[in-house]
Amino acid sequence: MKILLAAINAKYIHSNLGIYSLKAYAEEQLRYQGKKDQAEISLGEYTINHSTEAILRDLYRRKPDVIGFSCYIWNIQWIRSLLPDLRAVLPEVRIWLGGPEVSFHSAGILRDNPEAELVMTGEGEETFAQLLSFLVDNREEMASHCGYLPEKAGQLSGIVFKTLSGTVIETPRRPVMDMDRLPFSYGSMDMKALEHRIIYYESSRGCPFSCSYCLSSIDKQVRFRSLDRVKEELSFFLKAGVPQVKFVDRTFNSRKDHAMAIWQFIRDHDNGMTNFHFEIAADLLDQEELELLASMRPGLVQLEIGVQSANPNTLAAIRRRTDLQKIGAAAAVINRGRNVHQHLDLIAGLPYEDLASFRRSFDQVYAMEPEQLQLGFLKVLKGSYMEEMAPAYGIRASLTPPYEVLSTRWLSYGDILELKAVEEMVEVYYNSRQFTLTLEALVREYDSAYSMFLELAQYYEARGLTGFSHSRLARFEILWDFISACPQLPLEAFRDRLITDLYLRENAKSRPSFARDQSLWKSHIRELFQREQETPHYLTGYEGYDSRQLAKMAHAEVMGDGSLVLFDYSQRDPLTHNAMAVIAARLPRKEELL
């Protein structure tokens, strides 16, 4: 019997921990029962960029007896559109659904998707393993009516299924698992096949908090994998040299001793290349934890911190316990260490947050100076408390995944569009980290950071620039045009900042229109590289190269005040990846040469 676990991921770089865990646990259980040879489990990973035709073709060629789909908000549309054709080309295949997108309102899922035989609800590992065992034991009986289960399947927990008589049976949810019962999902996998993927890992399940928009709030039982097992498994990743391990724990530092032990382990066993991502509550961090984070190699860890709103009424309505002062204090300490990436999150469309309130929330979080400011929009997820409260809050959300907010009692759809426009500018100009010096000065010219991004968004809209994927150089040109249109701004100072931002990241082959003509200082620049060849001083990573090679591997730029800035691409900041920049000489200004 051939079982195929299929996942349609959002991007190629994502791995799918869910189907890896199902496979590992089911194989272990079947092996214990002596049934391993009767069920061959394989994986099929695709992305939403694959056409349904390409996915259908691959599924057909594999000829499975059972296909299990892992269903999330980002892939459910693709799965729904695939099911009728899949049933047409593989009429005898059994189709099982699982995952958060089908774990609630499951009877309706089966009604709307008649091709599916059953839905697994809640945690799937034990349910999937028992279903396979049931299928092996009752194979002959079930072969006569594909698409339905015998009523005695009702003895299994955690499923909703159709019977031959047409009834739908919903069994009780399965108790949550002890995390140490799960085998290591990656233990038998070829890591080379995942070398370009983000590796997802969980050391705990559940969340101690009750945020109304989050499905994790349903399960209050926080369970932890034993530290000995976690350390052994992290050693596997470190030895394999994977680029990034992303912990999916909902609040990683909800238990201090657990978090401290893992952070200390990855610090002490750092391989110099692997990055670890954690979602944390910053207001829970104490001095000991902050000191440990400060001792990390730059780039070893990155933290995602959900602020969501700075409005106390909003935080109370969504049942989120947050101390904004503690978050700000912790963020400031981490920033001073210059070794940890911080991503701070806001959610637009929450109760009691109108446009003025959200602007204040935005400005408060922006002032914390995170490396990334993620401006997300409320998603009214099936099964969440927010879904239940949506009518009371006047929340109108899209009826199709990802069920994103369209309007609320406090925000019109026009307000949402304004926030979307600001979000795009934040992504392009702030989160890219390519315009840091320019934005630092530009924000000071406005009443608030939000006002600056809004005016930039309006500039894009007025000139028909939205909706296009602009090149890196084009984004610099647009920002220069925006700055030039503001007569009160000191243009020459912004010219220097913008050209510095450009060359900090790379030695651009094409010079932008706003760059100064460097021909007047050509001889000075040539002399600088000649001196570097003879007696290396600034370009410490380029000893032994001649001056012409050095000129290709580094960049020299004369600024408006005559400063000759040297950008050394062999010496990069481990946190920002910007080149080292030094003032190598003071040259005559253009006015003094003419």
C-alpha positions, 0 to 999 in steps of 0.5 A: 500500500502506497501512502503519499503525504503532500504539502503545497508550500508557500515558497520553495525555501520552506520545508514542511515540518508537518508532513515530516513529523507525520511520516516519522511517527507513523513509520515508527508505530508501524514498525513496532506493530510489525506492519512497516512492510505493508505501508510505504510512506513517501513525501511530495512537496510542491509550492503555490507557484506550481500549476495544479496541472504539474502537481496533478501530473506528479501525483498521478505518476506516483499512483498512491493508494492514499494521499494526505494533504496538509492544509493551511490558509496559503494552500487550501485554494490550490488543494480544493481546485486540485481535488476534482481532477485528482478524483477523475484521474485516480478514482480509487485513491483515498484522499485525507485532509489535515491541518489547521485550515480543515480542523474546524468546521470539518463536516462542512469541509467534507460537504464542500469537498466530496472527493475527500474521505476524511478530515484529521482534526487537531494534532495529527501524528498519532491519528495518522499512524492509527489510521494507517494501522486501521487501513492495513487491518481492514484493507479488504473490507475498505477496498469495496467502497473507496471514499468512505470508511466503515462505521467502526472507524468511529473508535478512532479519535480525532477524525471526521469521516463519511460512511457508506450510508451517507452519514458524517461521524465526528469522533472526539478530539485526541488528547495532546501528545507528550512531545518526547514521544515524537521521533526526530523528523529529520533523522532519516532524511537526506539533508542535502535535499534540504540545503536550500530550505529553511529548517523548521523545528519545534521544542514545544507546543501550545501557548500560555497566552490567549490571543483571540486571533491565534489558533494556538490560544485554543491549546493551553497545555504547553508541552516541552521536548526534553532538553537532552533530545533538543540538544541532540537534534540541534547538534544534528543541524549544526553538524549538517551546516544548515543555513537557518533553523526556525523554531515554530514554538509559539512563545519560545521563552514562556519557560525561562529555564528551557529557553536559557538552556537552548540559547546557551547550547547554540552559543557554546556550539556555534558553527559560525554559519547557522542562524536560529530564529525564535518567536518570543515575548520580549517583556518576559526577558530578564537581565540574565536572558539579555546578557546571554543574548548579548554574548551571541555571535552577531547573526547567530540568532534573530528574534520575532517579537509580537507587539501587535498594538500599542492601544491598551483597549485593543490589547485588552480586547484581544486578550493579549497581556503585553507590557509595552514599556518592558518590550521597549526597554528590552529592544533597546538593550538588544539594539545596543548589543548590535548582534541580534536581528529583531523583527517587531510585528504589528497587526492592523484591523484589530478591535478598537484600533482606528487609523489615528490609533494605528498611526500611534502604534506604528510610531511607537514600534518604529521608534524601537528601531527593529531590523524589521517592522512587520506590518500585518493585517488581521486574519479571521481564522476558522476556529479562533475566538476572533471568528466568534467575535467578528460580528460584534466588532463589525469585522468584515473579512474576505471569505477566501483564504487568508480571510484578511480583514476588509473593514471594521467598526473602526477602519473603513476599507479606504483606511485599510488601503492606506495601511496597505500602501504604507506597508508596501513602502515599509517593506521596500524602504525600511525592511530591505535595510538598503536605505538606513542612513537616508531614512534616518535623516528623512524621518526627522523632517516629518512629524512622524515616521508614519507620516513620512511613509504615507507621503512616500506612498502617495508619491508612488500612487500619484506617479503610477509607480505602485504595482510594479517590481522596481529594480534596486537602482530604480528604487534609489532613483525614485527616492531621490526624486521624492526627496528632490520634490521637497524644497525644504530638504537639504539636497546635498546632504541627502545626496551623500546619504543616498549614495552611501546607502547604495555603495554600502551594500554592493559595488554597483556597476551602474551609477545613479543619476544623482551621483556626483561626477567623480572625474575631478578626483580621478587622480586622487582615487587612483593614488589611493588604490596605488598606496593600498597596493604598496602598503595596505591600510584600509583594504585589509582583505585584499593584500597582494592585489594590484591597484586595478584589481583593488578598484574592482573589489572596493569602491571610493566615492568623494562626498560633497564636503570633500571626504573620500569614503572607501567601501571595503567589500571584504569587511562586512558587518555580520549583522547588516552585511554592509561593507566597511566604510572609512574616510580615507582622505580629505580632498578639495571640494568641487568648488575649490578645484574649479 
